[in-house]
Amino acid sequence: MTMMRNIFLLLLPMCASALEVGLPTANHALYSPSGEGQFYQGTAGHDWRSGQYGSVRSGGRQFHEGIDIRCLERDRRGEPTDRVVAVADGEVVYVARVAGQSNYGRYLLVRHNWDGVEVFSLYSHLGGFAPGLRAGQPVKRGDWIAVLGYSGTQKIPKERAHLHFEICFQLNRNFAAWFAPKLAKGDRNDHGNFNGINLLGIDPAALFLTAREKPALNFREYMESQPVAFTALFPARRAPLSFMRAQPWCIVNGPEPAPVTAYEVWFMAVGVPAFVRPRTDVTTAAPRVLSVNEPAVNACPARRMVERDAKRRGWQFTKRGAELMEMLD
Protein backbone atom coordinates (compact mmCIF):
# COMPACT_ATOMS: atom_id res chain seq x y z
CA MET A 1 0.00 0.00 0.00
CA THR A 2 3.05 2.28 -0.02
CA MET A 3 2.22 3.44 -3.54
CA MET A 4 -0.49 5.68 -2.09
CA ARG A 5 2.05 8.21 -0.86
CA ASN A 6 3.87 8.40 -4.20
CA ILE A 7 0.64 8.81 -6.17
CA PHE A 8 -0.82 11.25 -3.70
CA LEU A 9 2.14 13.60 -3.82
CA LEU A 10 1.39 14.13 -7.50
CA LEU A 11 -2.08 15.38 -6.57
CA LEU A 12 -1.17 18.07 -4.05
CA PRO A 13 -1.62 21.67 -5.15
CA MET A 14 1.45 23.82 -5.42
CA CYS A 15 0.21 25.99 -2.53
CA ALA A 16 -1.28 23.80 0.22
CA SER A 17 -3.14 25.57 3.01
CA ALA A 18 -2.89 24.79 6.72
CA LEU A 19 -5.90 23.20 8.40
CA GLU A 20 -7.50 25.63 10.86
CA VAL A 21 -9.56 23.57 13.29
CA GLY A 22 -10.48 23.83 16.98
CA LEU A 23 -12.31 21.78 19.60
CA PRO A 24 -16.13 21.99 19.65
CA THR A 25 -16.56 22.92 23.33
CA ALA A 26 -14.61 24.67 26.08
CA ASN A 27 -13.39 21.28 27.30
CA HIS A 28 -9.76 21.30 26.13
CA ALA A 29 -8.50 18.58 28.48
CA LEU A 30 -7.56 16.52 25.42
CA TYR A 31 -4.53 18.77 25.11
CA SER A 32 -3.44 18.29 28.74
CA PRO A 33 -1.04 15.55 29.84
CA SER A 34 -3.13 12.63 31.11
CA GLY A 35 -6.25 14.73 30.56
CA GLU A 36 -8.26 12.06 28.74
CA GLY A 37 -10.29 11.21 31.84
CA GLN A 38 -11.55 14.79 32.00
CA PHE A 39 -12.17 15.05 28.27
CA TYR A 40 -14.00 11.85 27.33
CA GLN A 41 -17.37 10.83 28.74
CA GLY A 42 -17.43 7.08 29.23
CA THR A 43 -20.51 4.88 28.95
CA ALA A 44 -22.40 3.64 32.02
CA GLY A 45 -20.14 1.44 34.13
CA HIS A 46 -17.07 2.02 31.98
CA ASP A 47 -14.21 4.49 32.10
CA TRP A 48 -13.27 7.29 29.71
CA ARG A 49 -11.86 4.89 27.11
CA SER A 50 -15.38 3.93 26.05
CA GLY A 51 -15.89 7.54 24.95
CA GLN A 52 -13.10 7.35 22.39
CA TYR A 53 -13.42 6.65 18.68
CA GLY A 54 -13.09 3.11 17.40
CA SER A 55 -13.56 -0.44 18.67
CA VAL A 56 -13.87 0.68 22.28
CA ARG A 57 -17.14 -0.85 23.48
CA SER A 58 -18.44 -4.33 24.36
CA GLY A 59 -14.94 -5.74 24.64
CA GLY A 60 -13.95 -4.32 21.26
CA ARG A 61 -16.99 -5.75 19.46
CA GLN A 62 -18.88 -2.45 19.20
CA PHE A 63 -17.64 0.46 17.13
CA HIS A 64 -18.01 4.08 18.30
CA GLU A 65 -18.07 6.38 15.27
CA GLY A 66 -17.11 9.59 17.06
CA ILE A 67 -15.93 10.90 20.41
CA ASP A 68 -18.02 11.76 23.48
CA ILE A 69 -16.89 15.02 25.11
CA ARG A 70 -17.61 15.49 28.81
CA CYS A 71 -19.84 18.28 30.09
CA LEU A 72 -18.15 21.07 32.08
CA GLU A 73 -20.94 23.45 33.11
CA ARG A 74 -24.43 22.97 34.57
CA ASP A 75 -27.17 25.22 35.90
CA ARG A 76 -28.88 24.93 39.31
CA ARG A 77 -31.09 22.13 38.03
CA GLY A 78 -28.12 20.14 36.83
CA GLU A 79 -28.87 20.83 33.17
CA PRO A 80 -25.76 21.11 30.95
CA THR A 81 -25.03 24.59 29.66
CA ASP A 82 -21.79 24.11 27.70
CA ARG A 83 -21.84 25.99 24.40
CA VAL A 84 -21.02 23.99 21.28
CA VAL A 85 -19.08 25.85 18.59
CA ALA A 86 -18.16 25.18 14.98
CA VAL A 87 -14.75 23.51 14.76
CA ALA A 88 -13.89 25.26 11.49
CA ASP A 89 -15.29 27.62 8.89
CA GLY A 90 -18.11 26.11 6.90
CA GLU A 91 -21.84 26.03 6.23
CA VAL A 92 -24.63 24.51 8.31
CA VAL A 93 -26.24 21.98 5.97
CA TYR A 94 -28.64 20.09 8.22
CA VAL A 95 -30.43 20.70 11.52
CA ALA A 96 -32.37 17.81 13.13
CA ARG A 97 -34.61 19.45 15.73
CA VAL A 98 -36.75 16.47 16.83
CA ALA A 99 -34.89 14.54 19.54
CA GLY A 100 -36.84 11.31 19.14
CA GLN A 101 -36.13 10.73 15.47
CA SER A 102 -32.58 9.42 15.83
CA ASN A 103 -30.02 7.90 18.20
CA TYR A 104 -28.21 11.19 17.61
CA GLY A 105 -31.12 13.06 19.21
CA ARG A 106 -30.98 16.68 18.16
CA TYR A 107 -28.04 17.08 15.84
CA LEU A 108 -26.57 19.26 13.14
CA LEU A 109 -24.02 19.01 10.38
CA VAL A 110 -21.58 21.62 9.14
CA ARG A 111 -19.97 21.15 5.73
CA HIS A 112 -16.33 22.16 5.29
CA ASN A 113 -13.92 22.32 2.39
CA TRP A 114 -10.53 21.32 3.73
CA ASP A 115 -7.90 21.56 1.01
CA GLY A 116 -10.41 20.53 -1.63
CA VAL A 117 -11.89 17.70 0.46
CA GLU A 118 -15.58 17.87 1.38
CA VAL A 119 -15.84 17.05 5.10
CA PHE A 120 -18.71 17.22 7.58
CA SER A 121 -18.55 17.91 11.30
CA LEU A 122 -21.45 16.38 13.24
CA TYR A 123 -22.65 17.57 16.65
CA SER A 124 -25.25 15.40 18.42
CA HIS A 125 -27.23 14.71 21.63
CA LEU A 126 -27.76 18.47 21.70
CA GLY A 127 -29.90 20.23 24.27
CA GLY A 128 -30.77 23.03 21.86
CA PHE A 129 -29.50 25.28 19.11
CA ALA A 130 -28.15 28.81 18.94
CA PRO A 131 -30.96 31.30 18.22
CA GLY A 132 -31.77 31.54 14.52
CA LEU A 133 -29.55 28.64 13.48
CA ARG A 134 -30.65 27.28 10.11
CA ALA A 135 -29.47 25.19 7.20
CA GLY A 136 -27.56 27.28 4.67
CA GLN A 137 -26.06 29.53 7.33
CA PRO A 138 -22.30 30.17 7.01
CA VAL A 139 -20.28 29.80 10.21
CA LYS A 140 -16.78 30.64 11.30
CA ARG A 141 -14.55 28.58 13.55
CA GLY A 142 -15.62 29.21 17.15
CA ASP A 143 -19.14 30.45 16.31
CA TRP A 144 -21.79 29.34 18.79
CA ILE A 145 -24.11 26.82 17.14
CA ALA A 146 -25.69 24.72 19.91
CA VAL A 147 -25.82 23.66 23.56
CA LEU A 148 -24.48 20.33 24.82
CA GLY A 149 -27.17 17.93 26.01
CA TYR A 150 -28.39 14.36 26.36
CA SER A 151 -31.08 14.00 23.70
CA GLY A 152 -31.56 10.77 21.76
CA THR A 153 -33.66 7.66 21.54
CA GLN A 154 -31.34 5.69 23.85
CA LYS A 155 -32.37 7.80 26.91
CA ILE A 156 -29.02 9.16 28.07
CA PRO A 157 -29.20 10.12 31.77
CA LYS A 158 -28.69 13.78 32.60
CA GLU A 159 -25.55 13.04 34.61
CA ARG A 160 -23.93 11.59 31.48
CA ALA A 161 -24.73 14.58 29.27
CA HIS A 162 -22.07 14.96 26.57
CA LEU A 163 -21.39 16.02 23.02
CA HIS A 164 -21.07 13.20 20.55
CA PHE A 165 -18.87 14.62 17.82
CA GLU A 166 -17.80 13.21 14.45
CA ILE A 167 -15.68 14.22 11.48
CA CYS A 168 -17.23 12.33 8.63
CA PHE A 169 -17.88 11.92 4.92
CA GLN A 170 -21.18 11.51 3.08
CA LEU A 171 -21.01 8.21 1.23
CA ASN A 172 -23.82 8.51 -1.31
CA ARG A 173 -25.46 11.69 -2.61
CA ASN A 174 -28.48 9.57 -3.64
CA PHE A 175 -28.75 7.72 -0.33
CA ALA A 176 -32.40 8.54 0.35
CA ALA A 177 -33.50 6.97 -2.95
CA TRP A 178 -31.19 3.95 -2.43
CA PHE A 179 -32.39 3.40 1.14
CA ALA A 180 -36.14 3.82 0.58
CA PRO A 181 -36.79 0.28 -0.76
CA LYS A 182 -34.84 -1.20 2.17
CA LEU A 183 -37.02 0.34 4.88
CA ALA A 184 -39.22 -2.08 6.79
CA LYS A 185 -42.96 -1.51 6.63
CA GLY A 186 -43.86 1.40 8.89
CA ASP A 187 -40.29 2.69 9.11
CA ARG A 188 -39.18 5.95 7.55
CA ASN A 189 -36.04 7.93 6.87
CA ASP A 190 -36.53 11.28 8.60
CA HIS A 191 -33.11 12.62 7.67
CA GLY A 192 -32.77 12.02 3.94
CA ASN A 193 -29.18 11.99 2.73
CA PHE A 194 -27.99 13.09 6.18
CA ASN A 195 -29.08 9.86 7.84
CA GLY A 196 -26.27 8.56 10.05
CA ILE A 197 -26.04 5.36 7.98
CA ASN A 198 -24.78 7.53 5.12
CA LEU A 199 -22.06 9.16 7.22
CA LEU A 200 -18.73 7.52 7.96
CA GLY A 201 -15.82 9.16 9.66
CA ILE A 202 -12.29 9.26 10.97
CA ASP A 203 -10.97 9.73 14.50
CA PRO A 204 -11.60 13.38 15.46
CA ALA A 205 -9.26 13.36 18.45
CA ALA A 206 -6.35 12.12 16.36
CA LEU A 207 -6.94 14.94 13.88
CA PHE A 208 -7.20 17.58 16.63
CA LEU A 209 -3.96 16.39 18.23
CA THR A 210 -2.11 16.23 14.91
CA ALA A 211 -3.31 19.71 13.91
CA ARG A 212 -2.11 21.08 17.26
CA GLU A 213 1.28 19.40 16.88
CA LYS A 214 1.64 20.43 13.22
CA PRO A 215 0.14 23.90 12.68
CA ALA A 216 0.91 23.69 8.94
CA LEU A 217 -1.06 20.44 8.56
CA ASN A 218 -2.75 19.96 5.18
CA PHE A 219 -5.88 17.79 5.34
CA ARG A 220 -5.26 16.04 2.05
CA GLU A 221 -1.82 15.07 3.30
CA TYR A 222 -3.42 13.87 6.53
CA MET A 223 -5.83 11.67 4.61
CA GLU A 224 -2.95 10.29 2.60
CA SER A 225 -1.16 9.30 5.80
CA GLN A 226 -3.96 6.97 6.94
CA PRO A 227 -3.30 3.24 6.38
CA VAL A 228 -5.09 1.55 3.51
CA ALA A 229 -6.76 -1.62 4.83
CA PHE A 230 -8.07 -3.10 1.60
CA THR A 231 -8.73 -2.34 -2.04
CA ALA A 232 -11.82 -3.29 -4.03
CA LEU A 233 -12.61 -3.44 -7.71
CA PHE A 234 -15.88 -1.95 -8.98
CA PRO A 235 -17.54 -2.31 -12.38
CA ALA A 236 -17.22 0.71 -14.66
CA ARG A 237 -20.98 1.11 -15.10
CA ARG A 238 -20.69 4.82 -14.58
CA ALA A 239 -17.83 7.10 -13.72
CA PRO A 240 -17.02 6.95 -10.95
CA LEU A 241 -18.87 6.06 -7.69
CA SER A 242 -21.21 8.56 -6.01
CA PHE A 243 -18.63 9.31 -3.31
CA MET A 244 -15.94 9.89 -5.90
CA ARG A 245 -18.11 12.21 -7.99
CA ALA A 246 -18.47 14.37 -4.89
CA GLN A 247 -14.73 14.09 -4.13
CA PRO A 248 -12.86 14.53 -7.44
CA TRP A 249 -9.61 15.13 -5.57
CA CYS A 250 -9.37 11.42 -4.78
CA ILE A 251 -9.25 10.21 -8.40
CA VAL A 252 -5.67 9.30 -9.35
CA ASN A 253 -3.87 8.20 -12.50
CA GLY A 254 -6.61 8.57 -15.02
CA PRO A 255 -8.54 8.21 -17.02
CA GLU A 256 -6.19 6.69 -19.58
CA PRO A 257 -6.77 7.10 -23.32
CA ALA A 258 -8.25 3.59 -23.43
CA PRO A 259 -11.83 3.07 -22.16
CA VAL A 260 -12.11 2.66 -18.39
CA THR A 261 -13.19 -0.92 -17.63
CA ALA A 262 -13.21 -0.87 -13.80
CA TYR A 263 -12.45 1.28 -10.77
CA GLU A 264 -9.97 0.30 -8.08
CA VAL A 265 -10.91 1.89 -4.75
CA TRP A 266 -8.65 2.07 -1.70
CA PHE A 267 -10.36 1.92 1.69
CA MET A 268 -9.46 2.70 5.29
CA ALA A 269 -10.30 -0.06 7.79
CA VAL A 270 -13.59 1.55 8.87
CA GLY A 271 -14.78 1.65 5.26
CA VAL A 272 -13.99 5.25 4.34
CA PRO A 273 -13.04 5.34 0.64
CA ALA A 274 -9.70 7.08 0.25
CA PHE A 275 -8.69 7.03 -3.40
CA VAL A 276 -9.94 5.62 -6.68
CA ARG A 277 -7.93 4.63 -9.72
CA PRO A 278 -9.54 4.08 -13.13
CA ARG A 279 -8.43 0.77 -14.64
CA THR A 280 -8.26 -0.14 -18.31
CA ASP A 281 -6.76 -3.62 -17.94
CA VAL A 282 -9.33 -5.54 -15.88
CA THR A 283 -13.09 -6.05 -15.63
CA THR A 284 -15.49 -7.25 -12.95
CA ALA A 285 -19.22 -7.91 -12.92
CA ALA A 286 -19.65 -6.93 -9.26
CA PRO A 287 -17.56 -5.33 -6.50
CA ARG A 288 -14.87 -7.70 -5.27
CA VAL A 289 -11.92 -7.64 -2.90
CA LEU A 290 -8.68 -6.96 -4.73
CA SER A 291 -6.05 -6.82 -1.95
CA VAL A 292 -5.91 -6.74 1.85
CA ASN A 293 -3.56 -5.19 4.40
CA GLU A 294 -4.35 -7.69 7.16
CA PRO A 295 -2.74 -5.83 10.11
CA ALA A 296 -4.76 -2.70 9.28
CA VAL A 297 -7.97 -4.73 9.01
CA ASN A 298 -7.30 -6.50 12.32
CA ALA A 299 -6.69 -3.17 14.06
CA CYS A 300 -10.41 -2.36 13.70
CA PRO A 301 -12.27 -5.59 14.64
CA ALA A 302 -15.65 -3.96 15.27
CA ARG A 303 -15.86 -2.57 11.72
CA ARG A 304 -14.48 -5.54 9.81
CA MET A 305 -15.32 -5.10 6.12
CA VAL A 306 -13.44 -8.09 4.71
CA GLU A 307 -12.77 -11.63 5.90
CA ARG A 308 -11.12 -14.77 4.62
CA ASP A 309 -13.36 -17.06 2.63
CA ALA A 310 -14.43 -20.49 3.89
CA LYS A 311 -11.34 -22.22 2.47
CA ARG A 312 -9.08 -19.39 3.72
CA ARG A 313 -7.57 -19.08 0.26
CA GLY A 314 -8.78 -15.59 -0.44
CA TRP A 315 -10.77 -12.64 0.85
CA GLN A 316 -14.42 -11.68 0.60
CA PHE A 317 -16.65 -8.93 1.95
CA THR A 318 -18.36 -9.40 5.28
CA LYS A 319 -22.10 -8.67 5.40
CA ARG A 320 -21.28 -5.14 6.55
CA GLY A 321 -18.69 -4.75 3.81
CA ALA A 322 -21.07 -6.00 1.13
CA GLU A 323 -23.71 -3.50 2.26
CA LEU A 324 -21.16 -0.69 2.05
CA MET A 325 -20.11 -1.75 -1.45
CA GLU A 326 -23.75 -1.80 -2.53
CA MET A 327 -24.31 1.68 -1.13
CA LEU A 328 -21.25 3.01 -2.94
CA ASP A 329 -21.79 1.24 -6.25
C-alpha positions as CSV (number, residue, x, y, z in Angstrom):
1,M,0.0,0.0,0.0
2,T,3.0,2.3,0.0
3,M,2.2,3.4,-3.5
4,M,-0.5,5.7,-2.1
5,R,2.0,8.2,-0.9
6,N,3.9,8.4,-4.2
7,I,0.6,8.8,-6.2
8,F,-0.8,11.3,-3.7
9,L,2.1,13.6,-3.8
10,L,1.4,14.1,-7.5
11,L,-2.1,15.4,-6.6
12,L,-1.2,18.1,-4.1
13,P,-1.6,21.7,-5.1
14,M,1.4,23.8,-5.4
15,C,0.2,26.0,-2.5
16,A,-1.3,23.8,0.2
17,S,-3.1,25.6,3.0
18,A,-2.9,24.8,6.7
19,L,-5.9,23.2,8.4
20,E,-7.5,25.6,10.9
21,V,-9.6,23.6,13.3
22,G,-10.5,23.8,17.0
23,L,-12.3,21.8,19.6
24,P,-16.1,22.0,19.6
25,T,-16.6,22.9,23.3
26,A,-14.6,24.7,26.1
27,N,-13.4,21.3,27.3
28,H,-9.8,21.3,26.1
29,A,-8.5,18.6,28.5
30,L,-7.6,16.5,25.4
31,Y,-4.5,18.8,25.1
32,S,-3.4,18.3,28.7
33,P,-1.0,15.6,29.8
34,S,-3.1,12.6,31.1
35,G,-6.3,14.7,30.6
36,E,-8.3,12.1,28.7
37,G,-10.3,11.2,31.8
38,Q,-11.5,14.8,32.0
39,F,-12.2,15.0,28.3
40,Y,-14.0,11.9,27.3
41,Q,-17.4,10.8,28.7
42,G,-17.4,7.1,29.2
43,T,-20.5,4.9,29.0
44,A,-22.4,3.6,32.0
45,G,-20.1,1.4,34.1
46,H,-17.1,2.0,32.0
47,D,-14.2,4.5,32.1
48,W,-13.3,7.3,29.7
49,R,-11.9,4.9,27.1
50,S,-15.4,3.9,26.0
51,G,-15.9,7.5,24.9
52,Q,-13.1,7.4,22.4
53,Y,-13.4,6.7,18.7
54,G,-13.1,3.1,17.4
55,S,-13.6,-0.4,18.7
56,V,-13.9,0.7,22.3
57,R,-17.1,-0.8,23.5
58,S,-18.4,-4.3,24.4
59,G,-14.9,-5.7,24.6
60,G,-14.0,-4.3,21.3
61,R,-17.0,-5.7,19.5
62,Q,-18.9,-2.4,19.2
63,F,-17.6,0.5,17.1
64,H,-18.0,4.1,18.3
65,E,-18.1,6.4,15.3
66,G,-17.1,9.6,17.1
67,I,-15.9,10.9,20.4
68,D,-18.0,11.8,23.5
69,I,-16.9,15.0,25.1
70,R,-17.6,15.5,28.8
71,C,-19.8,18.3,30.1
72,L,-18.1,21.1,32.1
73,E,-20.9,23.4,33.1
74,R,-24.4,23.0,34.6
75,D,-27.2,25.2,35.9
76,R,-28.9,24.9,39.3
77,R,-31.1,22.1,38.0
78,G,-28.1,20.1,36.8
79,E,-28.9,20.8,33.2
80,P,-25.8,21.1,30.9
81,T,-25.0,24.6,29.7
82,D,-21.8,24.1,27.7
83,R,-21.8,26.0,24.4
84,V,-21.0,24.0,21.3
85,V,-19.1,25.9,18.6
86,A,-18.2,25.2,15.0
87,V,-14.8,23.5,14.8
88,A,-13.9,25.3,11.5
89,D,-15.3,27.6,8.9
90,G,-18.1,26.1,6.9
91,E,-21.8,26.0,6.2
92,V,-24.6,24.5,8.3
93,V,-26.2,22.0,6.0
94,Y,-28.6,20.1,8.2
95,V,-30.4,20.7,11.5
96,A,-32.4,17.8,13.1
97,R,-34.6,19.4,15.7
98,V,-36.7,16.5,16.8
99,A,-34.9,14.5,19.5
100,G,-36.8,11.3,19.1
101,Q,-36.1,10.7,15.5
102,S,-32.6,9.4,15.8
103,N,-30.0,7.9,18.2
104,Y,-28.2,11.2,17.6
105,G,-31.1,13.1,19.2
106,R,-31.0,16.7,18.2
107,Y,-28.0,17.1,15.8
108,L,-26.6,19.3,13.1
109,L,-24.0,19.0,10.4
110,V,-21.6,21.6,9.1
111,R,-20.0,21.2,5.7
112,H,-16.3,22.2,5.3
113,N,-13.9,22.3,2.4
114,W,-10.5,21.3,3.7
115,D,-7.9,21.6,1.0
116,G,-10.4,20.5,-1.6
117,V,-11.9,17.7,0.5
118,E,-15.6,17.9,1.4
119,V,-15.8,17.0,5.1
120,F,-18.7,17.2,7.6
121,S,-18.5,17.9,11.3
122,L,-21.4,16.4,13.2
123,Y,-22.7,17.6,16.7
124,S,-25.3,15.4,18.4
125,H,-27.2,14.7,21.6
126,L,-27.8,18.5,21.7
127,G,-29.9,20.2,24.3
128,G,-30.8,23.0,21.9
129,F,-29.5,25.3,19.1
130,A,-28.2,28.8,18.9
131,P,-31.0,31.3,18.2
132,G,-31.8,31.5,14.5
133,L,-29.6,28.6,13.5
134,R,-30.6,27.3,10.1
135,A,-29.5,25.2,7.2
136,G,-27.6,27.3,4.7
137,Q,-26.1,29.5,7.3
138,P,-22.3,30.2,7.0
139,V,-20.3,29.8,10.2
140,K,-16.8,30.6,11.3
141,R,-14.6,28.6,13.5
142,G,-15.6,29.2,17.2
143,D,-19.1,30.4,16.3
144,W,-21.8,29.3,18.8
145,I,-24.1,26.8,17.1
146,A,-25.7,24.7,19.9
147,V,-25.8,23.7,23.6
148,L,-24.5,20.3,24.8
149,G,-27.2,17.9,26.0
150,Y,-28.4,14.4,26.4
151,S,-31.1,14.0,23.7
152,G,-31.6,10.8,21.8
153,T,-33.7,7.7,21.5
154,Q,-31.3,5.7,23.9
155,K,-32.4,7.8,26.9
156,I,-29.0,9.2,28.1
157,P,-29.2,10.1,31.8
158,K,-28.7,13.8,32.6
159,E,-25.5,13.0,34.6
160,R,-23.9,11.6,31.5
161,A,-24.7,14.6,29.3
162,H,-22.1,15.0,26.6
163,L,-21.4,16.0,23.0
164,H,-21.1,13.2,20.5
165,F,-18.9,14.6,17.8
166,E,-17.8,13.2,14.5
167,I,-15.7,14.2,11.5
168,C,-17.2,12.3,8.6
169,F,-17.9,11.9,4.9
170,Q,-21.2,11.5,3.1
171,L,-21.0,8.2,1.2
172,N,-23.8,8.5,-1.3
173,R,-25.5,11.7,-2.6
174,N,-28.5,9.6,-3.6
175,F,-28.8,7.7,-0.3
176,A,-32.4,8.5,0.4
177,A,-33.5,7.0,-2.9
178,W,-31.2,4.0,-2.4
179,F,-32.4,3.4,1.1
180,A,-36.1,3.8,0.6
181,P,-36.8,0.3,-0.8
182,K,-34.8,-1.2,2.2
183,L,-37.0,0.3,4.9
184,A,-39.2,-2.1,6.8
185,K,-43.0,-1.5,6.6
186,G,-43.9,1.4,8.9
187,D,-40.3,2.7,9.1
188,R,-39.2,5.9,7.5
189,N,-36.0,7.9,6.9
190,D,-36.5,11.3,8.6
191,H,-33.1,12.6,7.7
192,G,-32.8,12.0,3.9
193,N,-29.2,12.0,2.7
194,F,-28.0,13.1,6.2
195,N,-29.1,9.9,7.8
196,G,-26.3,8.6,10.0
197,I,-26.0,5.4,8.0
198,N,-24.8,7.5,5.1
199,L,-22.1,9.2,7.2
200,L,-18.7,7.5,8.0
201,G,-15.8,9.2,9.7
202,I,-12.3,9.3,11.0
203,D,-11.0,9.7,14.5
204,P,-11.6,13.4,15.5
205,A,-9.3,13.4,18.4
206,A,-6.4,12.1,16.4
207,L,-6.9,14.9,13.9
208,F,-7.2,17.6,16.6
209,L,-4.0,16.4,18.2
210,T,-2.1,16.2,14.9
211,A,-3.3,19.7,13.9
212,R,-2.1,21.1,17.3
213,E,1.3,19.4,16.9
214,K,1.6,20.4,13.2
215,P,0.1,23.9,12.7
216,A,0.9,23.7,8.9
217,L,-1.1,20.4,8.6
218,N,-2.7,20.0,5.2
219,F,-5.9,17.8,5.3
220,R,-5.3,16.0,2.1
221,E,-1.8,15.1,3.3
222,Y,-3.4,13.9,6.5
223,M,-5.8,11.7,4.6
224,E,-3.0,10.3,2.6
225,S,-1.2,9.3,5.8
226,Q,-4.0,7.0,6.9
227,P,-3.3,3.2,6.4
228,V,-5.1,1.5,3.5
229,A,-6.8,-1.6,4.8
230,F,-8.1,-3.1,1.6
231,T,-8.7,-2.3,-2.0
232,A,-11.8,-3.3,-4.0
233,L,-12.6,-3.4,-7.7
234,F,-15.9,-1.9,-9.0
235,P,-17.5,-2.3,-12.4
236,A,-17.2,0.7,-14.7
237,R,-21.0,1.1,-15.1
238,R,-20.7,4.8,-14.6
239,A,-17.8,7.1,-13.7
240,P,-17.0,6.9,-10.9
241,L,-18.9,6.1,-7.7
242,S,-21.2,8.6,-6.0
243,F,-18.6,9.3,-3.3
244,M,-15.9,9.9,-5.9
245,R,-18.1,12.2,-8.0
246,A,-18.5,14.4,-4.9
247,Q,-14.7,14.1,-4.1
248,P,-12.9,14.5,-7.4
249,W,-9.6,15.1,-5.6
250,C,-9.4,11.4,-4.8
251,I,-9.3,10.2,-8.4
252,V,-5.7,9.3,-9.3
253,N,-3.9,8.2,-12.5
254,G,-6.6,8.6,-15.0
255,P,-8.5,8.2,-17.0
256,E,-6.2,6.7,-19.6
257,P,-6.8,7.1,-23.3
258,A,-8.2,3.6,-23.4
259,P,-11.8,3.1,-22.2
260,V,-12.1,2.7,-18.4
261,T,-13.2,-0.9,-17.6
262,A,-13.2,-0.9,-13.8
263,Y,-12.4,1.3,-10.8
264,E,-10.0,0.3,-8.1
265,V,-10.9,1.9,-4.7
266,W,-8.7,2.1,-1.7
267,F,-10.4,1.9,1.7
268,M,-9.5,2.7,5.3
269,A,-10.3,-0.1,7.8
270,V,-13.6,1.5,8.9
271,G,-14.8,1.7,5.3
272,V,-14.0,5.3,4.3
273,P,-13.0,5.3,0.6
274,A,-9.7,7.1,0.3
275,F,-8.7,7.0,-3.4
276,V,-9.9,5.6,-6.7
277,R,-7.9,4.6,-9.7
278,P,-9.5,4.1,-13.1
279,R,-8.4,0.8,-14.6
280,T,-8.3,-0.1,-18.3
281,D,-6.8,-3.6,-17.9
282,V,-9.3,-5.5,-15.9
283,T,-13.1,-6.0,-15.6
284,T,-15.5,-7.3,-12.9
285,A,-19.2,-7.9,-12.9
286,A,-19.7,-6.9,-9.3
287,P,-17.6,-5.3,-6.5
288,R,-14.9,-7.7,-5.3
289,V,-11.9,-7.6,-2.9
290,L,-8.7,-7.0,-4.7
291,S,-6.1,-6.8,-2.0
292,V,-5.9,-6.7,1.9
293,N,-3.6,-5.2,4.4
294,E,-4.3,-7.7,7.2
295,P,-2.7,-5.8,10.1
296,A,-4.8,-2.7,9.3
297,V,-8.0,-4.7,9.0
298,N,-7.3,-6.5,12.3
299,A,-6.7,-3.2,14.1
300,C,-10.4,-2.4,13.7
301,P,-12.3,-5.6,14.6
302,A,-15.6,-4.0,15.3
303,R,-15.9,-2.6,11.7
304,R,-14.5,-5.5,9.8
305,M,-15.3,-5.1,6.1
306,V,-13.4,-8.1,4.7
307,E,-12.8,-11.6,5.9
308,R,-11.1,-14.8,4.6
309,D,-13.4,-17.1,2.6
310,A,-14.4,-20.5,3.9
311,K,-11.3,-22.2,2.5
312,R,-9.1,-19.4,3.7
313,R,-7.6,-19.1,0.3
314,G,-8.8,-15.6,-0.4
315,W,-10.8,-12.6,0.9
316,Q,-14.4,-11.7,0.6
317,F,-16.6,-8.9,1.9
318,T,-18.4,-9.4,5.3
319,K,-22.1,-8.7,5.4
320,R,-21.3,-5.1,6.6
321,G,-18.7,-4.7,3.8
322,A,-21.1,-6.0,1.1
323,E,-23.7,-3.5,2.3
324,L,-21.2,-0.7,2.0
325,M,-20.1,-1.8,-1.5
326,E,-23.8,-1.8,-2.5
327,M,-24.3,1.7,-1.1
328,L,-21.2,3.0,-2.9
329,D,-21.8,1.2,-6.2
